[in-house]
């Protein structure tokens, strides 16, 4: 197995074909997706375009559904929820199809949606991702950071490093066997420097500061935790993520598509 890390969707090679790709948006889209599925959402369907999202949600009615929309860190006017994982309680989201659009995270998912297996990772579900990699041994893995509007982000890089760090321990392999590019090695070094102080790194990050200006301190605290959710969001069909059960090696949701 070789893991490659790309800082942004734009950095992904145009003609590569990994066996598995992982979207990372610690602040906050993939953290929110894992939390939604942990709270019992039926599935999360991602969109870059708000109009397409609203149209799809309307055709989903009368089944239960919620629209999550974020632009500039804030809830899109008229939507049910913004992108705060702290709003994703079971009371609100259980059994609902979630229609979601965010500035960067949903774009990263769309960039890799043609890969045979697509996962969503954050710090909170890092171990679930690593266990899946260990069980399935994909040959080539791309980890794709969402960044911010095409630029590098500290929080997605540290999460890629956290995945590699935990996988190295589980596989009992030297770094040179698992790291596919220099970005992966640098991500590991960042994680190893900050692993005991992830919250301070998120507070230092430019997007962390943007969220702090919006008084979202508790969101940062939540997103900085590692391995607190045993949930693995996996793509069931293009743009639709459901929860994978590691224990049964099966998707928990029943759906029409094959994973
Ligand atoms: O860019 C994104 O996809 C969002 O996660 C950004 S925010 O944390 O909701 O501001």
Boltz pocket constraint, residues with backbone or C-beta under 6 A from the ligand:
constraints:
  - pocket:
      binder: B
      contacts: [[A, 25], [A, 27], [A, 28], [A, 29], [A, 30], [A, 70], [A, 72], [A, 73], [A, 74], [A, 83], [A, 102], [A, 103], [A, 104], [A, 105], [A, 106], [A, 146], [A, 147], [A, 211]]
      max_distance: 6.0
